[in-house]
Amino acid sequence: MKNLSTIPEPSNDLYQRVLEVRKSSKELCLASDDKRKQALFSMAEALNSRADEIVDANIIDLRKAEDEGINKSLLARLKLDHSKLLVAVEGVRKVAGLQDPIGLSQLNRELDSDLILERCTVPLGVLGVIFEARPDAVIQIASLAIRSGNGAILKGGSEATLTNTAIIKTLQEGLSKTSVKSNALCLLTSREESMAMLRLDGLIDLIIPRGSNELVRFIQDNTSIPVLGHADGICHLYIDSHCDIPQGVRIALDSKTQYSAACNSIETLLLHESIAEQFLKQAIPEFSERGVLLKGDKVSNSFGVATLAEKSDWSTEYLDLILSIKVVSGLEEALEHIDQYGSRHTDAIVTNNLQIAEKFMMSVNSAGVYHNCSTRFADGFRYGFGAEVGISTQTLPPRGPVGLEGLVTYKYFLRGNGHIAADFVSGKKSFIHKDLSL
């Protein structure tokens, strides 16, 4: 039994709002591909027309957050200017253009004459998504939910309340101009509501938390609803001895500094002992120029890294311009370090030795394992998914950036003509089990 003793009971208002989302989701799952596409195009147009209002709301949220002394990484995630909003709108249109994830036939099998078994994809139902101060996540999640035929209940960080509210009202305005009901999307604005949502087993089909390890674990321990977990993003980059050092420096810089507040930026750099000194000679000035604080083990300290790393640094997700550096004896020690401290998010290797690269990629148990490229590619939009509801670090699917395919399940449909099981048990009939074309 899950522990629900500390979770508040849902208010009647919350219960009714979630009930409306569920009712709308049942209608949405029957909507045609064209109708769901049109809903997204209308949402995108609404976002464009209300862009100034959304950005103005975000400016107010940012000023308040700055006054409250929120850290730089959260402020970076919170910011939603016109250029960032434009990218989000492009993502909505990208999702609209993706293949319909509903109704895909995965199995078509003749069990007996006129007895046909089919397995087809169907929506999950209602998603409950709790995320940090990232207002662009509202747009991503809403577009993926509607496109995949799911209703969505969203709860963002309190720092982004005005921005999130402006976005949801705009998206609902876009939906109101289509056949898809606007209350397929719902925004929660208080912590009490988001916690009470955890009691709504039977109305909500999946909870997706995007935040700290503590948040994810709390939710997993306090709900009977299935949870898709993504917590820390402790990503590693291993620079092997068989490498192009300038290429390695370039990849390391991008993986850390392109957007340090993202969960797919590296937190630890592992260097093969034979190239560590030469690598750091080139890398330290580059990192310094970009304002990165380097923390290293004793060996990397002897090669110019000024600050000594503590044991806790290897398990810290900085989400900031801070990078831990460790010199290792080779691939095996790098793999052992990642296995001990990694979060199964994204890890990468830089090497020109294909055999070493293949062993690294097969040995590291992370959702994303990269060779000679930046960890910053771990993103639904960059994978061509249009957007993502989050990145799953669990072993079972969906794994990695969760797009449309992660928001559907499947049903078995069996169509017969008076068939009964007794005929097969008695031996009167035998199964054919003939696979038909999909």
Secondary structure, DSSP 8 states (H G I E B T S, - for coil): ----TTS----HHHHHHHHHHHHHHHHHTTS-HHHHHHHHHHHHHHHHHTHHHHHHHHHHHHHHHHHTT--HHHHHHH---HHHHHHHHHHHHHHHTS---TT-EEEEEEEETTEEEEEEEEE--EEEEEE-S-HHHHHHHHHHHHHTT-EEEEE--GGGHHHHHHHHHHHHHHHHTSSS-GGGEEEE-SHHHHHHGGG-BTTB-EEEEES-HHHHHHHHHT-SS-B--B----EEEEE-SSS-HHHHHHHHHHHHHSSTTSTTSEEEEEEETTTHHHHHHHHHHHHHHTT-EEEE-HHHHHTT--EE--GGGGG----SSEEEEEEESSHHHHHHHHHHH--SSEEEEE-S-HHHHHHHHHH--SSEEEESS-GGG-STTTTTSS--S-EE-SSSSS-EE--GGGGEEEEEEEE-SS--THHHHTTSS----EE---
